[in-house]
Structures are given as C-alpha cells and as structure tokens.
Amino acid sequence: MPTFIMLTRVAAETLRSPHALEDLERKAVGAIRAQCPHVKWLSSYAVLGPYDYLDIFEAPDIDTATKVSTLIRTHGRSYSEVWAATDWEKFKQMIHAMPA
C-alpha cells in the first residue's frame, strides 16, 4: 500500500485544555477506523514548529488518504497537508532502472 505523511495543525481556539487533545484524538481515530478500515497507521509524533502533529500511514489509494485528511480536518478545526512518500530503497530501485 502507498505510504502517506500527514502534517496537522489544530486551531488554538478549539482547545480548552491540554487534555482536550486526547479527546480530539479519540474522536478522529474512531472516525478514521469506522470510515477507512483499510488504513494502517504506522506512526504519530507531536512536533515543534508550524505543525502540531506528524502522522505516517498507509492507505490503499489517494482517495482514501484524502478521506483521512478530511476526517482529521473535521475534528478540532485543524489544517492538514498530506504527502505521498516512497520508501528510500524502492526509490533507489526506481532510479537505477532509469536510463543514464
């Protein structure tokens, strides 16, 4: 399955307390599991900088990845970006197969 990286920023005005983040997470994860059962979550990180979270997941296709992003955006009035990613070893195989 293709791998996707999603960066998310939660709108500050939606958070009443730091513990509200866990509630948002539960709701978002529940919605994704219910509506995108073929998505495999690989990793999640809280990050410093302009985004709050970085998530890595596999989805069967770009439509499903877009659906994941849409579901995330509906929780916490968040902003997200989703990038398709290629495993480094697979990328090297691809470039070695290209003409010089």
Sequence and secondary structure as in RCSB ss.txt:
>XXXX:A:sequence
MPTFIMLTRVAAETLRSPHALEDLERKAVGAIRAQCPHVKWLSSYAVLGPYDYLDIFEAPDIDTATKVSTLIRTH
GRSYSEVWAATDWEKFKQMIHAMPA
>XXXX:A:secstr
  EEEEEEE  GGG SSTTHHHHHHHHHHHHHHHH TT EEEEEEE SSS SEEEEEE SSHHHHHHHHHHHHTT
TT EEEEEEE  HHHHHHHHHTS  
